[in-house]
């Protein structure tokens, strides 16, 4: 069955939030619906921040993808960070994730991105396999995060990220030095 896509908007919150909560639970990320709702309102209000797309089969929403814009000289300029891609369980294994990834890549290129970067947990083997099959590679770098105290409305913080750098991370981390 063909998968269709449309841009999500603030009117899609009731559809989007339960899927986000399911993804975040799977990824073991604390879900604060009020903070997420506020962040989504910001995202929907400013397309310069990124996009959210809903995937559907025959008018039934089957999942979503969320991408935010970034810029990296290493990536050749503007890139899209595919922050979230989720397919509802009854639609998994039907090509929805692959079609969604191809759609996101097409949209990113249409909007001037030179690359797509993906955030995926190490434990999510099926997603990692999907991305590898689509040509994505692991740059062998750590993804580090720190919540800034100056943030007006702090959102959800992934478990284990407290703003402190554990010794094991700081010992492993090294600056990127081209070969």
N, C-alpha and C positions, 0 to 999 in steps of 0.2 A: 504494500500500500504506500502511496506517495505521502511524504511528510511535507507539510506546509509550515510557513513561519510568518510571524507578524511581530512588530515591535510592541512590547508591553508598555503600559502606562499606569499612572496612579490608580486608575479604575480597575486594574487587574490585581490589586493587593490581596484580595480574598482568595484568589487562585494561586498566586505566587508564594505567599507566606507559608502555607502548609508544606509545599514542596521544598522550600528553603529549610524549614525546620527539620524535615526528614533527612535532607542532605547533611545538615549540620550535626544531627544526632548520629548519623552514620560515621561522620568524620570526628566525632567526639569534641565538637566545638560548642561552647555555651551559647545558647540562643536567647537573646533578650528581644522579644518582639517589638517593644516600644522603640528601642534604639535602632533596630533594623528598619522599622517602618520609617523613622526619621531619615535614616541614610538613603533609603529608597526614594523618598520624596525629593531629597537633594539630587539624586541621580536622574530621576525623571524630569526634574525642573531644568537640568543643565546637560544637554546632549554632548557638550564638550568633555564631560566626565566619563561617559561611556554609554552602554546600551544594555538592555535586557530584551531577549526575544523569547517568545513562547512557541513551542513546537506543537503541532497538531496533526492528527490523522482523522480525516472526515469530520472536521469541526470539534473533535474532542482533544483537549489539551493533554499532551503526553509527556511534557517536560519543559525545561527552560535552559537558557544559557545567559550568562552575565559576563560582559567584558568591559574593562575600563582602560582608558587611554594612558599610555606612558611614553616616555622619550628616552632613548639610549643611543649614544654614539656607537656603542658596540653593536647594536642592532640596526644601525644605519638610519636612525631617526625615530619617527613615530612607530609605536608598536601597540598591539592590543593584548592586554593581560586577560586571558580567559580565566576568570576567577571562579566561576561555577558553571558546571554542566550537569544536569540532573535529568534522568528519565524515570518516570513512574514505573514501579515493578511490573505491572501487567504488560508493559510495552517494551521491556528489555529483550534483547536478542532478536529484534525485528528491524534493525538498521536505523533506529531513531537517533542513537548517539552519533553514529557515523555521519548521517545526513546533517545532523545539527552542527557537528564539527566542520564539515565542508561548507555549510551555509555561513558559519561565523568567519571562516577564513575568507570566503568570497566578500562578505560585507566589510571585513577589515581592510582587504585590498582595495575595495571600491572607495573607502574613506581615507586612503593614503597611507595605510600601515605598511611598514617594510617587513614586519615579522609578527607572529603570534607567540606569546609566551603563555604557558599553562601552569597553574598552581594545582597540584594533586598530592594527596598524602602518600607516603611510602607504602602504607598498608593497603591501598586501593589497587590491587593487582589488575582487575578487569579494566579499569580506566587507564592505567599505565600501558597496558597492552594495546588498547584502542589508539592511544596517542602514538606509541611506537610504530604501530602498523601504518598510521597516517604520515609517518616521516619525522616525528618529533624525536629529539635526542636529549639525553640528560647532560647538561653542561658541567656536571660534577661540582656544583657549588651549593653552599648552604643558603637557605632562605631564612633570614633573621627578621624579627619584627620587634618593635618597641612602641608602646602606647605613649603618646606625648601628653604631658600634664596640661598643656595649653589647649588641648582639644575641648571645644565647647560642650559637646555632648558625647561623652565616651560611649562607644558601641561595644559589641561583644569582643571579648579577648579569647583567642584560642587557648585551650587548656595548656598549662605549662609555660605560657608567656606572661611573665610578671614584670617585665622591664629590667630584670636583673639578668646578667649573663652568667649562666652556669659555667663552672670551670671546664667541664667537658666540651662545651661549645667554644669557649674562648681559646682552649688549647688546640682545637681542630681548625678554627677559622684562620685564614691567612688572606692577605690582600691579593687581588687578582693581578697577576704579572704575566703578560703575554709571553709565550715561548719564543 
